[in-house]
Structures are given as structure tokens and as C-alpha cells.
Amino acid sequence: MTEHSDATLPKQDAIGGDRETQRSRKLLARQVARYLIQNPDFFADHLELLETIKLPRENGKTVSLMTHQTNLLRERNIEMRQRLDQLLHNARDNDQLFLHSRHLVLALLEAESVAEASDALYRSFREDFGVEVTALTLFGPLPSGHRGIGDVRASSRASAESAIGGILRNGRTVCGVLRPAEKEYLFGKDADSVASAAVVPLANQLGILAVGSADPQHYRSSLGTLFLSYIGEVLERLLPRLLQSP
């Protein structure tokens, strides 16, 4: 029994020695780290040491500090170029959007009837903005004596409340997938070709503007609606005057 106990002592001493060595290494590492923090210019006087420093990588291999810094700078340069390309792309898109919007607003202002305004709206949405389906609906009863409304659909407010009451009460531009009854009311014969839509209620119970796409992901709830809301505000100011025109 005594011999067995004595035989285990060297192994215990070895374990204790390993632990002491590990503690010493950790203490030394903290001291070195503290010194480098307090002396940030240390490597400026010892540049040759930078080439000896090794850093671990995800694949288990190590690389020199110089190589790591070079790779890091290369990755950052690639990222910055990608960001710059994206900014330039967005700038070009914004310029194009401004030009098309300006052309559309001027065409709407020059319209002398609801029919002319709707023609300008539908043509611009289709040719300049790539909108697949556009539908403008005005709530009646419409004033008498105006010169026709062209492709604009007319509907009673009661019918609108029955079909799209939730959208009307929301009062804001909404995007996403519509229910079948909502699509049928807004797009009529084109309802089957619409998988997603953006809908703009016009103020003062004037009507509603809707655009649709065959792609169910094209008009999403997260899609920006600033442009459509802007065109809706233009129509809100323009259409009452055109409806009163003799």
C-alpha cells in the first residue's frame, strides 16, 4: 500500500509543475500585454520582431503579422470598392428616378382632363417605371359635366368599403399580397395577373391608386413607398380640378 502511494507522487508532482508553468505563462502574458499597451511605440524600435509574430487562422494554420495585415487591408479595400460601386449605382438610380418623376409630374400638370392625366400616368408607369399593371379608381358620385375619365374606373364609396375597407381605413400606402376580393375590386380583369401590389388611398375619399406585379415578392411590406405616396399627393391636388372642368 505504501509502495503504491509512493509511486504516485512523481506523477502528482508533474501535474502540479505543469499547472505552475501554465500560471506563470498566463502571468507573463498579462505582463507583456500590459507593457505593450503602456508602450504603443515599442515595435517602432523593434521592427524586426514584427516578422516573427505568428497569428492563428480559422483553418488551424498560422500566418505572420505582416501577412495578416496585408490580407486584412486587401479585404477592406475590396469591401470599400463594393460600397463605392453600390453608392454610384444608387446615385444613378436616383438620378433616373428623378428624371422620370419630373417628366410624369409635368405631363400630369399639362393634362386638361382626367382621361389625359390617366393616359400620362399609365404610360409613364409602364414605360419609365416598369409597372406591369396600374389601376386608378375614383369614388363617385362624380361631378357632372366633366369630359370623361378614360381608363380610370369609377366606383361608389360603399363598394370600396365592402371590398377594401381595411386598406381605406389604414389611410397609408401599403404593399404586399392582397386577398382575392381586394385584387378583383382594384384591378378588375387584370386581377389574375397580379401576385403582389402597392395601394395608395387618395385623400378626401377621392379614390385609390394601385399598381401590381406578377411577382409575389416584387411589392413587399418592407418596400419603400415614398415615390407612390408622392404621386398620390400630386393626384389628390390635380384630379378635383380636372373633374370640375367643363
N, C-alpha and C positions, 0 to 999 in steps of 0.2 A: 504493500500500500504506500509505504514511504518512498520506495523507489519510483512508483508511478507518479507521485506528486512532484518529486524532484525532476522527473523527465519533462514535465510540462512547463517548468519555469523558463527555460530558454525561449520557448515559443511565446509566452506571455511577455517576456522582456522585448522580444522582437516587435510584437504588436504595439506595446507601449512606445517603443522607439519610433515606429512609423507614425504614430499619432503625434508625437512630439515634433517630428520632422515636418508633418503637414501643418501644425500650428505655427511653427517657425516660418515656413514658406508663406503662409497667409499673412503673418505679421510683417514679414519683409515686403510682401506685395503691397500692403497698405501703406507702408512707409515710403516705398518707391512712388506710388501713386500720389501721395500727399506732397512729396518733394517736387514731382513734375508739375502739379497744379500750382505750387508756390513759385516755381521757376519755369514759366512757359517758354522762355528763350533758351532752355537747356540744349535742345537739339541744334540750335543755331551755331553753337560752338562745337558740336559733335555730330556733324552731318554724316560721318562715316557709319554711325550707329543705325541710321535710318535704313540702310541697306540690309542690316542683319535682322531687323524686326520681322517676324512672321505673324500672319493673321489667319485664323481658321476660316474655311469656306463651308457652304452647306453640303458639299459633296465629301467632306471629311478631309480634303487636302488643305494645304496651307499655301499662301502667297506672300510675297514681300509687301511691305507697306507701300513702297513705290508703285508696285503693280496694282495694288488695291486702289490707291489714289487715282491712278491713270484710268482704271476701269470705271471708277465712280464718276470721274469728270466726263468720260465718254457717255455714260448713261444719262447724266444730267444734260449734256449737250443735245442728245437725241430727244430727251423729253422737252427741252426748251424749243427745239425746232418744230416738234409736233404741236406744241402750244401756239407758236407763232403762225404755223400753217393754218391752225384752226381759227385763230383770230382774223387772219386775212380772208379765210373762207367766209366767216361770219360777216365781215365788213362788206364783201362783195354781195352776199345775200341781202344785207340790209340796204345797200345802195339800190339793188334791183327792186326790192320791195317798195322802197320809197318812190322810185320812178313809176312803177305800176300803180301804186296807190294814188299818186298825183294825177296820172292820166285818167284813172277811174273817177276821182272826185271832180275833176274838171268836166268830164263827159256828163256826169250827173247834174252839175250846175248848169250846163248848157241845155239840158233836156227841157222841152216845153210841154211834155205830157207824161203821165205815168207810164204809158207804153214806151216812150223814148227812153225814159230812165231805166225801165226794166230791161230793155234791149242792151243798153250800155252796161248794166250790172251783170247780166247773164254772159254777155260776150267777154267782158274783162275777166270774170271769174273763170270762165272756160279756157280762154286763150292765154291770159297772163299768169293766172294763179293755179292752173291745172285742176280746177274743181270739176268733179265728174257730174254732179247733179246740184242744181241750185233751184230753190223754190221760195218765192216771196208771196206771202198771203196777207191780204188786208181784211180787217174785220169790218163788216157792214153794220147798219146800212150805210152805203157810200153816198156822198153828196150827189145830187142830181146835176146834170148839165156838163159834167166833165167829159173829155174826149176819148174815153175808153182806157182800159188798163192793160191791154196787150196780153202778155203771157202771165201777168200777175193773177193769182187766184183770189177770189172773193169768198168770204165765209162769215157766218154770223158768230158773234161772241159766244153765244150759247153752245154752238157746235164745237168751238175751240175749247171751251171749258170742259166739255164732255170728253174730248179726245186727248187734250194735252194740258189739263188743268194744273197738274203738278209743275210743269215747266213754266206756265204763265205765272203762277203764284210765287215761284222762285225769283222771277224777275231778272235773272242774270244769265249770261251766256253759258250754256252747258255743252259738254262733249261726251260722247260715249255711244253705247249700243242702245237703241230705242226699242220699245215694245212694238209689236206688230201694228196695233191700233194707232200708235203715235206716228209710225212711218207712213201708214196708209193715209192719215189725215194730212201730214206735212208734204208728202211727195207724190201722192196720187198714183198715177200709172207707173211712175218710176220707183215705187216703194220696194219692189222685189230686188232691185239692183243696188239697194243701199244696205250696207252692213254696219256702218258707223256714221255718226252725224254730229254736226255742231249746230246749235239752235240759238238764235238771238231774239228774245222778245223785244218788240219795239214799244217805246214808252207811250203813255196816254191811251192804251188799248188800241193802238193804231194797227198792229199786225204782228207778223213774225217772219223772220228770215231764217232759212235753213239751208245747209249745204251737206251733201252726203258723198260717201265713198264706198266702193265695193270691198275695200279692205277693212276688216273689223278692227284693226289696230291703228288705222290712219287717224281717226279722231278719237283720242283718248281723254280720260278725265284730267290727265296732267298736261294736256296740250295747252299752250298759251292761246288765249282768246282775245288778246289786245286788238289785233287787226280787225277781226269780225265785229267786235264791240264798237270800234271806231267807225266802220262803215254803217253799222246800225244807227249810230248817233247822227251821221250825215242824212240817212234816210228819214229819221224822225223829224228833221228840220225841213227836208225838201218835199216829202210826199204830201203833207197837208196843203201846201201852197199849190202843188200841181193838181190835187183833187178839186180845188176850188176854181181852177182855171176854166173858163167857158169853152 
